[in-house]
Amino acid sequence: MTTVTIGPPRLTTGLDAHERVDHDTHVRLHGALPRLAADDLITLAGLGGLRGRGGAGFPFARKLRAVQRSAHHRQTSARVVVNAAEGEPGSAKDAMLVERVPHLVLDGAELAARALGAREVVVGIADRVARGADDPLQESLRAAVAERRSTIGFRVVRMPHRFVSGQAGALVQGINGRAPVPPGNPRRTSESGVAGLPTLLSNAETYAQVALLALGGADQFAAVGTSDQPGTVLLTVGGSTVVEAPAGTPLTRVLHVCGVSPGQAVLVGGYHGAWLAPDVVARAHLSRREMADVGGTLGAGVVLPLPRTTCPLGEVARVLRYLADESAGQCGPCLRGLPALTESFTALIGGEGAPEAVLTAAGIGEGKGACAHPDGSAVFARSALAVFAEDMSTHALTGGCGRPVVGELPLTGEPEHRHARLLLDWSRCDGHGLCAELLPELVRLDRNGYPEEPDVPVPDALAGDAELAVRMCPALALRVRAPS
């Protein structure tokens, strides 16, 4: 991956001369790690105005205080988790930090662990490499732990490289030995996380920013950035270029240094983010408040310009199909709502659908999902309706725009091959309807009592129920095909 810095480097310090910053070089560049009590670290994070860099932007001081209080109330130890399991296909910033400047990330995590009295730090990374191949992130972390000689233990947990794997609850589930999907009953990790204990969980960039704040102090930290968002931000532009820039930097400057134009529009915040038209891009700046002022969001720091050589409606439909398939399959808004949203948007490509149908599908189950995945996907779809309205009119009049769908927006693999599939043999089916009773989330019956679809993807969470439906089918008309 390529790394670009706008202004004086901070998180990217040393990368102009080193492919990877080892511990000796790290200490020479940044200084030795101080030891701070929990109250001191909380005060420092508050003075520095540090917010999480994982998307929600929650104040780090409040999160740290919540874990401290919960551990004290329960008279137990706390846990510290680094979330580097970027599920977002267009994001590479946390992977860059772990691979190239791991000691900034581990410094921040160790500061928090010592302050909370935790004996171990767990680092979650995405399993991005082929089976049997060396994982550069894991190798960098292994080397970093050996270089540090810390009394704090560090453990690496590999997660499936899926969109939902980067969600905090999914990571905790995976660390606890369960299926790495968002829990159906969301709860605060500050109260119950790893092993059911109070857990401080933030992403890799947040911990790296904690280290910079502790190593340089609040005044130095706030020497760049904006009054309400001090410091720098990391962005992934075009899926492969990681940019460090002071908060408040114009988005057009970021695109310029990366050698790209806004094209038809720019997606900011990733696949739960928003599209910005070129005229809006010209007014957008890299801070949470300023981005919100123009209808955007920094989110996980993903910036994806869309060239004029591809069909925007086709690109959006392709991503929506991916998001629907990446669902954990635990709730109706995901299991039924996201496919309906995809179908309604896909209909626009041939000029047969209507924006109203997309808005209706986007609003079904809003705020009622087991996690933020359905709501975030709906935001993405609604934003596309607003920005690509002219393209929708062209498709409605002519049945297309004349441009192919070239796959400019990055996805991880081919999601349709990731899940098992429930297959129906029509020649055997007698319409008993038992499958619909056992699998109401997957099987719908037509007016004659037969399943509507003969081939249905089975989310991991419903694999056991699907196998039961196969065994119980009176006509032996069902089978499950394993993922290829």
C-alpha positions in Angstrom: 0.0 0.0 0.0 1.1 3.6 -0.7 1.4 6.1 2.2 1.1 9.9 1.7 1.5 12.6 4.3 0.1 16.1 4.1 1.9 18.4 6.5 4.4 17.2 9.2 4.1 13.5 9.7 2.8 12.1 13.0 1.4 8.6 12.7 3.5 8.2 9.6 6.8 9.5 11.1 9.7 7.5 9.9 8.0 5.9 6.9 9.9 8.0 4.5 13.0 6.2 5.4 11.8 2.8 6.8 9.5 0.2 5.4 8.8 -0.8 9.0 9.7 1.1 12.2 11.2 -1.2 14.7 11.3 -0.5 18.4 14.7 1.1 18.6 13.8 3.4 15.8 10.4 4.1 17.3 11.9 5.2 20.6 14.5 7.4 18.8 11.7 9.1 16.8 9.0 9.4 19.5 10.7 8.9 22.9 10.2 6.3 25.7 6.7 5.4 26.7 5.6 7.1 30.0 3.6 5.4 32.7 0.3 7.1 33.5 -2.4 6.3 36.1 -5.9 5.8 34.8 -7.1 9.2 36.1 -4.0 10.9 34.4 -4.6 9.2 31.1 -8.3 10.1 31.3 -7.4 13.7 32.0 -4.9 13.8 29.1 -7.4 12.3 26.6 -9.9 14.9 27.7 -7.5 17.8 27.3 -6.4 16.5 23.9 -10.0 16.2 22.7 -9.3 12.7 21.5 -12.2 10.8 19.9 -12.2 7.3 18.5 -11.1 6.9 14.9 -13.2 3.8 14.2 -16.4 5.5 12.9 -18.5 6.4 15.9 -16.1 9.1 17.1 -16.8 8.4 20.8 -14.7 10.5 23.3 -11.8 8.2 24.4 -11.7 9.7 27.9 -15.4 8.8 28.5 -14.9 5.3 27.2 -11.8 4.8 29.4 -13.6 6.2 32.5 -16.6 3.8 31.8 -14.3 0.8 31.8 -12.5 2.0 34.9 -15.8 2.5 36.8 -17.2 -0.8 35.7 -14.1 -2.8 36.8 -14.1 -1.0 40.1 -17.8 -1.6 40.7 -17.4 -5.3 39.9 -14.1 -5.5 41.8 -12.5 -7.3 38.8 -9.8 -6.7 36.3 -10.4 -5.1 32.9 -9.4 -6.2 29.4 -7.9 -4.2 26.5 -8.6 -5.0 22.8 -7.2 -3.4 19.7 -9.6 -3.7 16.8 -7.5 -4.0 13.6 -10.0 -6.3 11.9 -11.0 -3.8 9.2 -14.0 -5.4 7.6 -14.6 -2.4 5.2 -13.2 -3.5 1.8 -12.0 0.1 1.0 -10.1 0.5 4.3 -6.4 -0.2 4.8 -5.3 2.4 7.4 -5.3 0.2 10.5 -3.5 -2.6 8.6 -0.9 0.0 7.6 -0.4 1.0 11.2 0.0 -2.6 12.4 2.3 -3.6 9.6 4.5 -0.6 9.4 4.4 1.3 12.7 3.2 -1.4 15.2 4.8 0.2 18.2 2.6 3.3 18.1 -0.5 1.0 18.3 1.0 -1.2 21.0 2.2 1.9 23.0 -1.3 3.2 23.2 -2.7 -0.2 24.1 0.0 -0.8 26.7 -0.7 2.7 28.3 -4.3 1.8 28.6 -3.6 -1.7 29.9 -1.2 -0.4 32.6 -3.7 2.3 33.6 -6.5 -0.2 34.0 -4.4 -2.9 35.6 -4.9 -5.3 32.6 -2.3 -8.0 32.2 -3.0 -8.6 28.5 -3.8 -6.8 25.2 -5.7 -8.7 22.5 -5.2 -7.5 18.9 -7.8 -8.6 16.4 -6.7 -8.7 12.8 -8.5 -9.7 9.6 -7.5 -13.0 7.9 -6.6 -11.4 4.6 -4.1 -13.9 3.2 -4.5 -17.3 1.5 -4.3 -20.4 3.7 -0.6 -21.3 4.3 0.7 -17.9 3.2 2.6 -15.6 5.6 0.5 -12.8 7.1 2.5 -9.5 7.1 0.4 -8.1 9.9 0.8 -11.1 12.2 4.5 -11.2 11.4 4.9 -7.5 12.2 3.1 -8.0 15.5 5.1 -11.0 16.4 8.3 -9.1 15.8 7.1 -6.1 17.7 6.2 -8.1 20.8 9.7 -9.6 20.8 11.3 -6.2 20.4 9.4 -4.6 23.2 10.1 -7.1 26.0 7.1 -5.8 27.8 5.6 -7.3 31.0 2.2 -6.8 29.4 1.1 -9.9 27.4 0.0 -9.4 23.8 -2.2 -11.9 22.0 -3.3 -11.9 18.3 -6.7 -13.2 17.2 -7.4 -13.6 13.5 -10.9 -12.9 12.3 -12.6 -13.8 9.0 -12.2 -10.9 6.5 -15.9 -10.0 6.4 -17.7 -6.7 6.6 -19.3 -7.4 9.9 -16.1 -8.8 11.5 -14.9 -5.3 12.2 -17.9 -4.5 14.4 -16.9 -4.3 18.0 -19.4 -6.9 19.2 -18.4 -9.3 16.5 -14.7 -9.1 17.5 -15.5 -9.7 21.1 -17.6 -12.7 20.1 -14.7 -14.1 18.1 -12.2 -13.5 20.9 -14.6 -15.4 23.2 -14.6 -18.4 20.9 -18.0 -17.8 19.4 -19.1 -17.1 15.9 -17.6 -13.7 15.0 -20.9 -11.9 14.2 -22.5 -9.0 16.1 -24.4 -10.3 19.1 -28.2 -10.3 18.8 -28.5 -8.5 22.1 -26.0 -5.6 21.9 -24.3 -4.6 25.1 -21.6 -2.2 26.1 -18.2 -3.8 26.0 -17.2 -1.4 28.9 -19.5 -3.5 31.1 -19.2 -7.0 29.5 -16.7 -7.8 26.8 -13.9 -10.3 26.6 -14.6 -13.2 29.1 -17.6 -11.2 30.3 -15.3 -8.6 31.9 -15.2 -4.8 31.4 -13.3 -4.2 28.1 -11.7 -1.2 26.6 -12.1 -1.7 22.8 -10.9 0.8 20.2 -9.4 0.6 16.8 -5.7 0.6 15.9 -5.6 4.3 14.9 -7.2 5.4 18.1 -4.6 3.6 20.2 -1.8 5.1 18.0 -3.3 8.6 18.6 -3.4 7.8 22.4 0.4 7.1 22.2 1.1 10.3 20.3 -0.9 12.3 22.9 1.0 10.7 25.8 4.4 11.0 24.2 4.0 14.6 23.1 1.4 16.1 25.4 -1.9 17.8 24.8 -0.4 21.1 23.5 1.7 19.4 20.8 -1.2 17.1 19.9 -3.5 20.1 19.3 -0.8 22.1 17.3 -2.6 20.8 14.1 -6.2 20.1 13.3 -9.3 22.1 14.3 -10.5 23.4 17.6 -13.1 20.7 18.0 -10.9 17.9 16.4 -7.3 18.3 17.3 -4.6 16.2 15.6 -4.5 14.3 12.3 -6.7 11.8 10.6 -5.9 8.7 8.5 -7.8 8.1 5.3 -7.8 5.3 2.8 -8.2 6.8 -0.7 -9.3 4.6 -3.6 -8.9 1.5 -1.5 -5.1 1.4 -1.5 -3.5 4.8 -0.6 -3.3 5.7 3.1 -3.1 9.5 3.7 -2.3 11.2 7.0 -3.6 14.8 7.0 -4.4 17.4 9.7 -8.1 17.5 10.6 -9.8 20.3 8.7 -7.8 19.7 5.5 -9.9 20.3 2.3 -11.0 17.0 0.7 -9.9 18.4 -2.7 -6.3 18.7 -1.4 -6.3 15.0 -0.4 -7.6 14.0 -3.8 -5.0 16.2 -5.5 -2.1 14.7 -3.7 -3.4 11.2 -4.6 -3.6 12.2 -8.2 -7.4 11.5 -8.6 -10.3 13.7 -9.4 -13.8 13.6 -7.8 -15.2 12.0 -11.0 -19.0 11.5 -10.8 -19.0 11.7 -7.0 -16.9 10.7 -4.0 -18.1 8.2 -1.3 -16.9 9.3 2.1 -17.1 7.1 5.2 -17.3 3.8 3.4 -20.3 1.6 2.6 -22.2 3.0 5.6 -21.2 6.4 4.5 -22.5 9.0 2.0 -21.9 10.2 -1.6 -20.8 13.7 -2.2 -21.4 15.4 -5.6 -18.3 17.2 -7.1 -19.6 20.6 -6.1 -20.1 19.5 -2.5 -16.6 17.8 -2.5 -15.2 21.3 -3.2 -16.6 22.5 0.1 -15.8 19.4 2.2 -13.2 19.4 4.9 -11.8 16.6 7.0 -13.4 17.0 10.4 -16.5 15.4 11.9 -18.4 18.7 12.1 -17.4 20.1 8.8 -18.1 16.9 7.0 -21.5 16.6 8.6 -22.2 20.2 7.5 -22.1 19.1 3.8 -24.0 15.8 4.4 -21.0 13.5 4.7 -19.3 11.5 7.4 -15.7 10.6 8.1 -16.7 7.2 9.4 -13.8 4.8 9.1 -11.8 7.2 6.9 -12.7 5.6 3.6 -12.7 7.9 0.5 -13.7 6.4 -2.8 -13.9 8.6 -5.9 -16.1 7.2 -8.7 -14.7 7.7 -12.2 -17.0 8.7 -15.1 -16.2 5.5 -17.0 -18.6 3.3 -14.9 -22.3 3.2 -14.4 -23.0 4.6 -10.9 -26.3 2.8 -10.4 -24.7 -0.5 -11.3 -21.8 0.2 -8.9 -24.2 1.0 -6.0 -26.4 -2.1 -6.7 -23.2 -4.2 -6.7 -22.2 -2.9 -3.3 -25.7 -3.3 -1.9 -25.8 -6.9 -3.0 -22.4 -7.4 -1.2 -23.8 -5.8 1.9 -26.9 -8.0 1.9 -24.7 -11.1 1.6 -22.4 -10.0 4.3 -25.2 -9.9 6.8 -24.9 -12.0 9.9 -28.5 -13.2 9.3 -29.7 -12.5 12.8 -32.6 -10.1 12.3 -35.3 -9.3 9.8 -33.9 -5.9 8.8 -30.8 -7.6 7.5 -32.2 -11.0 6.4 -35.2 -9.6 4.6 -34.7 -5.9 4.4 -31.2 -5.8 2.7 -32.2 -8.2 -0.1 -35.3 -6.1 -0.7 -33.2 -2.9 -0.7 -30.9 -4.5 -3.2 -33.7 -5.7 -5.5 -35.4 -2.3 -5.5 -32.2 -0.5 -6.4 -31.2 -3.1 -9.0 -34.6 -2.4 -10.7 -33.5 1.2 -11.3 -30.7 0.0 -13.6 -33.1 -1.2 -16.3 -35.4 1.8 -15.8 -38.1 -0.4 -14.3 -37.9 0.6 -10.7 -38.8 3.8 -8.8 -36.8 5.7 -6.2 -39.9 5.5 -3.9 -39.5 1.7 -3.8 -35.9 2.1 -2.6 -36.9 4.6 0.1 -39.6 2.2 1.3 -37.2 -0.7 1.5 -34.6 1.5 3.2 -37.1 2.5 5.9 -38.3 -1.0 6.7 -36.9 -2.0 10.1 -35.0 1.2 10.6 -33.4 1.3 14.0 -34.5 -2.2 14.8 -31.6 -4.3 13.6 -29.3 -6.3 15.9 -26.5 -4.0 14.8 -26.0 -0.9 12.7 -25.5 -2.8 9.4 -29.0 -2.4 8.0 -29.2 1.2 8.9 -25.8 2.0 7.5 -26.6 0.3 4.3 -29.8 2.3 4.0 -27.9 5.5 4.5 -25.6 4.5 1.6 -28.6 3.7 -0.7 -30.5 7.0 0.2 -27.4 9.0 -0.5 -27.0 7.4 -3.9 -30.6 8.3 -4.8 -29.9 12.0 -4.0 -26.6 12.3 -5.8 -27.3 10.1 -8.9 -30.8 11.4 -9.6 -29.9 12.5 -13.1 -28.5 9.0 -13.9 -31.8 7.5 -12.7 -33.7 9.7 -15.1 -31.5 8.6 -18.0 -32.0 4.9 -17.1 -35.7 5.4 -16.8 -35.9 7.0 -20.3 -33.5 4.8 -22.2 -33.1 1.6 -20.0 -29.4 2.4 -19.3 -26.6 5.0 -19.5 -24.4 3.2 -22.0 -21.6 2.7 -19.5 -20.5 -0.7 -18.2 -20.3 -1.7 -14.5 -16.5 -2.1 -14.2 -16.3 -2.8 -10.5 -14.5 0.4 -9.3 -15.8 0.1 -5.8 -13.7 -2.5 -3.9 -15.2 -5.7 -2.5 -13.6 -8.6 -0.6 -13.8 -11.7 -2.8 -17.0 -13.1 -4.3 -19.5 -13.0 -1.4 -22.0 -15.3 -3.1 -19.6 -18.2 -2.7 -19.1 -17.7 1.0 -22.3 -19.1 2.4 -23.8 -22.5 2.3 -27.0 -22.7 0.2 -30.3 -24.4 0.8 -31.4 -26.2 -2.4 -34.9 -27.5 -3.2 -35.6 -30.4 -5.5 -38.9 -29.4 -7.1 -39.6 -33.0 -8.3 -39.7 -34.2 -4.7 -41.5 -31.3 -3.0 -45.1 -32.1 -1.9 -45.8 -28.7 -0.3 -45.8 -29.8 3.3 -44.6 -26.4 4.4 -42.6 -27.7 7.3 -39.4 -26.0 6.0 -41.1 -22.6 6.3 -42.0 -23.4 9.9 -38.5 -24.4 10.8 -36.8 -21.7 8.7 -39.2 -18.7 8.5 -36.2 -16.4 8.0 -35.2 -18.1 4.7 -38.2 -19.9 3.3 -41.3 -18.2 1.9 -44.3 -20.2 0.6 -46.2 -19.2 -2.5 -50.0 -19.1 -2.6 -50.0 -22.9 -3.3 -47.9 -23.7 -0.3 -44.6 -24.4 -2.1 -41.3 -22.6 -1.4 -40.9 -19.5 -3.7 -37.1 -20.0 -4.2 -35.3 -23.2 -5.0 -31.8 -21.8 -4.1 -31.3 -19.7 -1.0 -28.0 -18.5 0.7 -27.8 -19.7 4.3 -26.2 -17.2 6.7 -23.8 -18.8 9.2 -26.1 -18.1 12.1 -28.8 -20.2 10.5 -26.7 -23.1 9.3 -27.9 -25.4 12.1 -31.6 -24.6 11.4 -31.1 -25.3 7.8 -29.6 -28.7 8.5 -32.6 -29.5 10.8 -35.0 -28.5 8.0 -33.2 -30.9 5.6 -33.4 -33.8 8.1 -37.1 -33.1 8.9 -38.4 -32.6 5.3 -41.0 -35.4 4.8 -40.3 -35.6 1.1 -36.5 -35.4 1.3 -36.7 -32.5 -1.1 -34.0 -30.3 0.6 -30.3 -30.4 0.8 -27.6 -28.0 1.9 -24.7 -27.3 -0.4 -21.5 -26.3 1.4 -19.8 -23.0 0.5 -17.3 -23.4 -2.4 
